[in-house]
Amino acid sequence: MSVQRLVVIVALLLVPGLPGVGRAASAATQPSGGPAAVIRLSGEVDDYSRDTLFRRFREAQAAGAKTVILEIDTYGGLVPSALDISQFLRGQTAVHTIAFVNSKAISAGAMIATACDEIVMAPGSVLGDCAPIAMDWFGHLEALPPAERAKQQSPILRDFEDNAKKNGYSLAAAEAMVRVETSVYLVRNEQGVEKAVDQPEYQRLTASGEWQPASGVSNPVDGPETLLTVGSDLAGRLGLSKGIAQSPQALAADRGYTIVADLTPSFGDHLIEALNSGTARFVLLVVFMLSLYIAIHAPGHGAAEAIAIISLGLLVGVPLLTGYAQWWEIGLIITGLALCAFEIFVFPGHGVSLVTGFLLVLFGLVMTFAGKDPGPSWLPTTAETWHHLRNGFFVVIGAMAASLVGGAYLQRFLPKLPLFRRLILTQVSGGTVPTPAGPPMKAGEDVWPFLGTVGVAASDLKPGGVVRFPYGADTRTAPVVSAAGFVPEGTRVVVQEARGNRIVVRTA
């Protein structure tokens, strides 16, 4: 080898501005062998998967891992959660991170993969496509205005650029995953070095004669009307991927790593992911409303009340855990339920509390389907948020409609079953009016209708309702609460307790 050729090779390796140097330097500092851990990120990217990933990184470091293989298989998810994960991975200095793309790393998955120190892909896997999209009310894609698109893609584009600069990726390739307008070309020089460039750089390099369009691919690799999405073979030629492996274990064996921790998702993680789906939340909402219906018509038995509390806890707890629900949304739901209870049990008949409470519960439940918007306002600003809100509206309205049908079925058929015949009051019962327990009432505390007054139910008591009582030579109605559950309209009832605005009756 001549001295001149040796000087040229040394210059190519040491001068940081020349193509491919960043990748070569990074490859030289990669750990060879040593302890490694496997962490899996699959399903939707949200706050729960983000926090789980952070916890597993701490567990991997506690196990002594110097390399973390992050197995990625996702279509994406919440933008704020993905940005948090990407920033976390870029800041890892104590461990070497490898993104192993198993099947797909789309949208937020591509952002997370490029934040790792290197990328290795499974055969047939894909990487890319991270542009913000807009959908109409019916789920069809629609064009975003230029200003709105720029606002939504700005933090995403900045993150991809930071990842590209850190790991020596082509800025054109990183930008083409986010911006439709960016074109990517693949060029090759006489030494066989290939690199990805944008259109102006492509024209300049090919005009100089030192670089030529790479063979075996169509140029541009990604045109101005598509987003860059590449398979395992093309990702390697574009400088995004460093190789192909069948599995994280095969990758570890090939590089001599010893896997000291395999931190794959547990049963609880899969359960949280399943309960956060629209189908599961539809079922939970139907169960909650039917349990509430049974509890109102047959209070005091406990089973229906327990099921209602558990289903409500899952309805609001799982979205809160995954980042789709905020505390103020849960506050709206609880406030709405309290207003509905006030209408039914304390001051029935006026309707204002019931309507207001119903609207608050409806709005709160729908809002739990949309994660925290990345915009500056608490109002939805992105198409993704509006898409989730639309799905939530359909799920909540559909569940309420199904609950109405189920409630009608319960009212018609359950009284005929032996089990529910003991739970639901289906006929009036006689008996004497017991004297209320407790200290005697003070003067002026007794109010109309007085204890022992007999009236007729002017509406179904469920258990709240309206009863018509005698009032001198006339009659008047008063809101009451039944002490024995459901009482049908037209039933004679008698006042059992009358204190302030609370009037309790039973059948007579």
Secondary structure, 3 states (H helix, E strand, C coil): CCHHHHHHHHHHHHCCCCCCHHHHHHHHCCCCCEEEEEEEEECCECHHHHHHHHHHHHHHHHCCCCEEEEEEEECCECHHHHHHHHHHHHCCCCCEEEEEEEEEEECHHHHHHHHCCEEEECCCCEEECCCCCEECCCCCEECCCHHHHHHHHHHHHHHHHHHHHHHCCCHHHHHHCCCCCCCEEEEEECCCCEEEECHHHHHHHHHHCCEEECCCCCCCCECCCCCCEEEHHHHHHCCCCCCECCCHHHHHHHHCEEEEEEECCCHHHHHHHHHCCHHHHHHHHHHHHHHHHHHHHCCCCCHHHHHHHHHHHHHHHHHHHHCCCCHHHHHHHHHHHHHHHHHHHHCCCCCHHHHHHHHHHHHHHHHCCCCCCCCCCCCCCCHHHHHHHHHHHHHHHHHHHHHHHHHHHHHHHHHHCHHHHCCCCCCCCCCCCCCCCCCCCCCCCCCCCCCCCEEEECCCECCEEEEEEEECCEEEEEEEEECCCCECCCCEEEEEEEECCEEEEEEC
